[in-house]
Amino acid sequence: MNDKSMRITLIHGWHDDNKGDCAIVMAILELVQRHWPSATLSLVSSLPTGSEPASTAYRHILQRFPNVKIAFSPVVPYRRVKWGGKAMGMFLWIIRQPFSLLRLILGYSDWNDDAYSLIRNAHLVISKGGHIFHCRRNHPIEWFNLYRHLFPLVLAWRYRVPYVSRSV
């Protein structure tokens, strides 16, 4: 396969305000671009859908890599709600998860979600790696964080897209 047709999706990109994470994402994109100069590069954010626009959240990455496609996390986000606080937010998140899991298990490929499409149509998925694959304590929030980080990798596995976890 020539590098013009190569599609590579980097997952677990975090907000540019975290300079360390931004530097890791940029270093991985640079390494990939050096190896496949004409490849189409994409980034699936760790930020949930509805976050600030990608042009703001990823302003440094977009300045350095203006052609990179960015999509927000495919995971249903946990959010506190005004009328029930943390507990109600957790309850609502839990009752929405079966639909997300069903979508993952059945491997729906006809959904138009940007993150799903970028992962499904990639030739290679690269996880930013690092500290995201651990739980500091036995607590539901930690389990959610682990689930949130594993979800895009399970999608890649489900769609039979090769994937790798990489830290710089």
Residue frames as qw, qx, qy, qz and C-alpha x, y, z in Angstrom:
[[0.000, 0.891, 0.454, 0.000, 0.00, 0.00, 0.00],
 [0.409, 0.408, -0.055, 0.814, 1.46, 3.38, -0.89],
 [0.232, -0.305, -0.523, 0.761, 1.46, 6.09, 1.73],
 [0.215, -0.094, -0.206, -0.950, -1.03, 8.27, -0.23],
 [0.620, -0.314, -0.530, -0.486, -3.80, 5.80, 0.49],
 [0.465, -0.131, -0.738, 0.472, -2.69, 5.12, 4.08],
 [0.390, -0.683, -0.132, -0.604, -5.18, 6.31, 6.74],
 [0.497, -0.025, -0.679, 0.540, -3.86, 6.50, 10.28],
 [0.427, -0.739, -0.215, -0.474, -5.97, 7.42, 13.31],
 [0.287, 0.198, -0.646, 0.679, -4.41, 8.47, 16.60],
 [0.528, -0.639, -0.480, -0.289, -6.68, 8.01, 19.62],
 [0.616, -0.591, -0.357, 0.378, -6.67, 9.48, 23.13],
 [0.327, 0.401, -0.004, 0.856, -5.74, 13.02, 22.14],
 [0.295, -0.674, -0.524, 0.429, -6.27, 15.45, 24.99],
 [0.073, 0.974, 0.213, -0.017, -6.84, 19.21, 25.10],
 [0.570, 0.576, -0.145, 0.567, -4.01, 21.50, 23.94],
 [0.305, -0.841, 0.193, -0.403, -3.99, 23.25, 27.32],
 [0.844, -0.426, 0.310, 0.103, -2.20, 20.17, 28.66],
 [0.259, 0.817, -0.465, -0.221, 1.17, 20.91, 27.07],
 [0.339, -0.374, 0.862, 0.051, 2.63, 17.47, 27.84],
 [0.631, 0.341, 0.690, -0.099, -0.24, 15.60, 26.18],
 [0.488, 0.835, 0.011, -0.254, -0.19, 18.03, 23.27],
 [0.020, 0.727, -0.656, -0.203, 3.56, 17.43, 22.81],
 [0.487, -0.103, 0.867, 0.021, 3.06, 13.64, 22.86],
 [0.632, 0.592, 0.472, -0.164, 0.30, 13.84, 20.24],
 [0.357, 0.879, -0.219, -0.228, 2.38, 16.15, 18.04],
 [0.193, -0.574, 0.780, 0.158, 5.48, 13.92, 18.39],
 [0.583, 0.135, 0.801, -0.003, 3.52, 10.80, 17.38],
 [0.569, 0.758, 0.261, -0.182, 1.93, 12.62, 14.43],
 [0.145, 0.848, -0.456, -0.230, 5.37, 13.83, 13.37],
 [0.375, -0.335, 0.856, 0.118, 6.84, 10.31, 13.58],
 [0.620, 0.414, 0.662, -0.072, 3.94, 8.90, 11.57],
 [0.437, 0.871, 0.032, -0.219, 4.22, 11.69, 9.01],
 [0.084, -0.715, 0.648, 0.249, 7.96, 11.08, 8.68],
 [0.430, -0.092, 0.892, 0.110, 7.33, 7.39, 7.92],
 [0.321, 0.534, 0.744, 0.243, 4.22, 7.93, 5.72],
 [0.139, -0.201, 0.023, 0.969, 4.51, 11.51, 4.39],
 [0.293, -0.101, -0.435, -0.845, 1.32, 11.43, 2.32],
 [0.219, -0.340, -0.907, 0.119, -0.86, 9.51, 4.77],
 [0.351, -0.617, -0.244, -0.661, -4.19, 10.90, 5.91],
 [0.268, 0.029, -0.722, 0.637, -3.93, 11.63, 9.64],
 [0.485, -0.602, -0.358, -0.524, -6.85, 11.68, 12.06],
 [0.104, 0.185, -0.693, 0.689, -7.22, 12.24, 15.78],
 [0.539, -0.555, -0.562, -0.291, -9.99, 10.86, 17.98],
 [0.095, -0.582, 0.360, -0.723, -10.16, 13.04, 21.05],
 [0.306, -0.208, -0.846, 0.385, -10.58, 11.91, 24.63],
 [0.202, 0.126, 0.261, -0.935, -12.88, 14.91, 25.03],
 [0.338, 0.431, 0.823, -0.151, -16.60, 14.14, 24.87],
 [0.131, 0.509, 0.561, 0.639, -18.89, 15.32, 22.09],
 [0.241, -0.882, -0.366, -0.171, -20.20, 18.76, 22.95],
 [0.577, -0.484, -0.039, 0.657, -16.85, 20.02, 24.22],
 [0.087, 0.797, -0.118, -0.585, -15.45, 23.25, 22.89],
 [0.761, 0.629, -0.063, -0.148, -14.84, 23.26, 19.12],
 [0.907, -0.009, 0.121, 0.403, -11.83, 21.34, 17.82],
 [0.440, 0.706, -0.012, 0.555, -10.42, 24.58, 16.40],
 [0.289, -0.815, 0.265, -0.427, -10.02, 25.86, 19.98],
 [0.864, -0.429, 0.250, -0.077, -9.29, 22.62, 21.85],
 [0.856, -0.013, 0.329, 0.399, -6.63, 21.54, 19.32],
 [0.260, 0.958, -0.034, -0.116, -5.37, 24.91, 18.09],
 [0.238, -0.721, 0.607, 0.236, -1.65, 24.01, 18.46],
 [0.596, 0.013, 0.781, 0.188, -2.03, 20.62, 16.80],
 [0.541, 0.716, 0.441, 0.026, -4.08, 22.11, 13.94],
 [0.089, 0.936, -0.246, -0.234, -1.50, 24.87, 13.48],
 [0.284, -0.529, 0.761, 0.245, 1.28, 22.26, 13.08],
 [0.198, 0.097, 0.936, 0.275, -0.90, 19.67, 11.24],
 [0.362, 0.230, 0.046, -0.902, -3.63, 21.66, 9.45],
 [0.569, 0.104, -0.598, -0.555, -4.98, 18.66, 7.51],
 [0.091, -0.015, -0.952, 0.292, -5.55, 16.38, 10.48],
 [0.513, -0.427, -0.466, -0.581, -9.19, 15.35, 10.90],
 [0.015, -0.149, 0.726, -0.671, -10.48, 15.55, 14.49],
 [0.588, -0.412, -0.531, -0.450, -13.45, 13.76, 16.04],
 [0.381, -0.515, 0.471, -0.606, -14.60, 13.70, 19.64],
 [0.180, -0.202, 0.935, -0.228, -14.75, 10.62, 21.84],
 [0.488, -0.136, -0.691, -0.514, -17.17, 7.85, 20.81],
 [0.308, -0.245, -0.836, 0.383, -17.94, 7.15, 24.48],
 [0.310, -0.777, -0.410, -0.364, -21.15, 8.43, 26.03],
 [0.237, 0.425, -0.452, 0.747, -19.81, 11.02, 28.51],
 [0.424, -0.552, -0.635, 0.335, -20.47, 11.13, 32.22],
 [0.062, 0.461, 0.002, 0.885, -21.79, 14.54, 33.21],
 [0.056, -0.325, -0.671, 0.664, -23.09, 15.96, 36.43],
 [0.064, -0.600, -0.579, -0.548, -26.58, 17.35, 36.12],
 [0.077, -0.390, 0.215, -0.892, -27.89, 20.47, 37.82],
 [0.664, -0.356, -0.041, -0.656, -31.00, 18.87, 39.24],
 [0.955, -0.250, -0.122, -0.101, -29.42, 15.73, 40.68],
 [0.300, -0.806, 0.509, 0.033, -25.72, 16.35, 41.03],
 [0.053, 0.512, -0.846, -0.137, -23.06, 13.68, 40.79],
 [0.428, 0.044, 0.879, -0.208, -25.30, 10.74, 41.74],
 [0.631, 0.592, 0.341, -0.367, -27.97, 11.55, 39.14],
 [0.353, 0.739, -0.474, -0.323, -25.28, 12.11, 36.49],
 [0.123, -0.338, 0.933, 0.030, -23.82, 8.68, 37.27],
 [0.546, 0.284, 0.724, -0.312, -27.27, 7.06, 37.16],
 [0.590, 0.707, 0.049, -0.387, -28.06, 8.60, 33.76],
 [0.194, 0.648, -0.699, -0.232, -24.67, 7.58, 32.42],
 [0.320, -0.150, 0.931, -0.095, -25.17, 3.97, 33.59],
 [0.612, 0.436, 0.588, -0.298, -28.58, 3.61, 31.94],
 [0.516, 0.764, -0.177, -0.345, -27.19, 4.94, 28.62],
 [0.184, -0.575, 0.773, 0.196, -24.23, 2.53, 28.55],
 [0.671, 0.136, 0.729, -0.015, -26.09, -0.58, 27.32],
 [0.609, 0.765, 0.168, -0.127, -26.77, 1.20, 24.00],
 [0.113, 0.844, -0.511, -0.114, -23.12, 2.15, 23.68],
 [0.428, -0.349, 0.833, 0.020, -22.02, -1.39, 24.53],
 [0.723, 0.399, 0.551, -0.117, -24.56, -2.92, 22.15],
 [0.476, 0.857, -0.127, -0.149, -23.26, -0.71, 19.38],
 [0.074, -0.703, 0.705, 0.058, -19.73, -1.87, 20.18],
 [0.580, -0.113, 0.803, -0.078, -20.57, -5.58, 20.50],
 [0.701, 0.532, 0.466, -0.092, -22.60, -5.70, 17.30],
 [0.464, -0.226, 0.435, 0.738, -19.97, -3.64, 15.45],
 [0.407, 0.812, 0.393, -0.141, -22.39, -1.37, 13.67],
 [0.493, -0.126, 0.352, 0.786, -20.53, -0.05, 10.67],
 [0.165, 0.608, 0.541, 0.557, -23.31, 2.06, 9.22],
 [0.277, -0.840, -0.320, 0.339, -23.32, 4.70, 11.96],
 [0.435, 0.767, 0.072, 0.467, -22.23, 8.13, 10.80],
 [0.525, -0.833, 0.044, 0.168, -20.45, 9.08, 14.00],
 [0.363, 0.848, -0.378, 0.077, -17.13, 10.71, 13.09],
 [0.336, -0.604, 0.710, -0.135, -15.06, 8.82, 15.68],
 [0.819, 0.081, 0.560, -0.096, -16.48, 5.46, 14.63],
 [0.721, 0.692, 0.044, -0.005, -15.82, 6.30, 10.96],
 [0.147, 0.841, -0.514, 0.081, -12.23, 7.40, 11.58],
 [0.491, -0.405, 0.762, -0.116, -11.48, 4.19, 13.47],
 [0.815, 0.281, 0.488, -0.136, -13.42, 1.89, 11.13],
 [0.678, 0.733, 0.029, 0.040, -11.81, 3.34, 7.97],
 [0.160, -0.837, 0.518, 0.074, -8.24, 3.51, 9.28],
 [0.805, 0.340, -0.483, 0.061, -5.48, 1.22, 8.14],
 [0.564, 0.005, -0.599, 0.569, -3.79, 1.66, 11.53],
 [0.422, -0.835, -0.158, -0.316, -5.00, 2.96, 14.92],
 [0.506, 0.238, -0.510, 0.653, -2.38, 4.29, 17.32],
 [0.517, -0.786, -0.339, -0.017, -3.18, 4.82, 20.99],
 [0.085, 0.840, -0.314, 0.434, -1.28, 7.61, 22.66],
 [0.757, -0.078, -0.574, 0.302, -0.74, 5.23, 25.59],
 [0.060, 0.476, -0.411, 0.775, 0.80, 6.33, 28.83],
 [0.101, -0.059, 0.742, -0.660, -1.00, 6.52, 32.16],
 [0.577, -0.024, -0.135, -0.805, -4.48, 6.05, 30.73],
 [0.759, -0.027, -0.605, -0.239, -4.55, 2.29, 31.26],
 [0.361, -0.014, -0.782, 0.507, -4.56, 2.11, 35.03],
 [0.475, -0.724, -0.343, -0.364, -6.91, 2.56, 37.95],
 [0.113, 0.513, -0.541, 0.657, -5.58, 4.27, 41.05],
 [0.307, -0.080, 0.725, -0.611, -8.31, 2.90, 43.29],
 [0.009, -0.293, -0.941, -0.169, -11.21, 0.52, 43.19],
 [0.197, 0.492, 0.360, -0.768, -13.95, 3.06, 42.42],
 [0.557, 0.601, 0.573, 0.009, -16.65, 3.33, 39.71],
 [0.226, 0.930, -0.112, -0.268, -15.16, 6.59, 38.36],
 [0.230, -0.579, 0.721, 0.303, -11.83, 4.81, 37.82],
 [0.546, 0.198, 0.806, 0.115, -13.63, 1.93, 36.09],
 [0.454, 0.825, 0.297, -0.161, -15.35, 4.44, 33.82],
 [0.034, 0.851, -0.410, -0.325, -11.99, 6.02, 32.95],
 [0.377, -0.273, 0.846, 0.259, -10.55, 2.63, 32.05],
 [0.525, 0.506, 0.684, -0.022, -13.67, 1.81, 29.98],
 [0.291, 0.909, 0.058, -0.293, -13.47, 5.19, 28.24],
 [0.044, -0.729, 0.598, 0.332, -9.86, 4.61, 27.23],
 [0.406, -0.093, 0.892, 0.174, -10.31, 1.00, 26.16],
 [0.575, 0.577, 0.456, -0.359, -13.44, 1.69, 24.10],
 [0.456, 0.763, -0.277, -0.364, -11.68, 3.04, 20.95],
 [0.035, -0.465, 0.874, 0.134, -9.19, 0.15, 21.03],
 [0.477, 0.191, 0.838, -0.184, -12.01, -2.36, 21.28],
 [0.567, 0.699, 0.137, -0.414, -13.65, -0.60, 18.33],
 [0.255, 0.676, -0.625, -0.295, -10.46, -1.03, 16.30],
 [0.234, -0.177, 0.955, -0.036, -10.34, -4.70, 17.31],
 [0.550, 0.420, 0.623, -0.365, -14.03, -5.12, 16.44],
 [0.560, 0.759, -0.031, -0.330, -13.52, -3.57, 13.00],
 [0.913, 0.048, 0.227, 0.335, -10.35, -5.66, 12.49],
 [0.309, 0.895, -0.173, 0.271, -8.15, -2.58, 12.18],
 [0.743, 0.017, -0.393, 0.542, -4.57, -3.12, 13.40],
 [0.267, -0.914, -0.001, -0.305, -3.80, -1.08, 16.50],
 [0.674, 0.095, -0.423, 0.599, -0.84, -0.30, 18.69],
 [0.392, -0.904, -0.157, 0.059, -0.32, 1.60, 21.93],
 [0.649, 0.362, -0.104, 0.661, 2.60, 3.99, 21.74],
 [0.343, -0.908, -0.091, 0.223, 4.23, 6.40, 24.15],
 [0.528, 0.733, -0.186, 0.388, 6.99, 8.76, 23.16]]
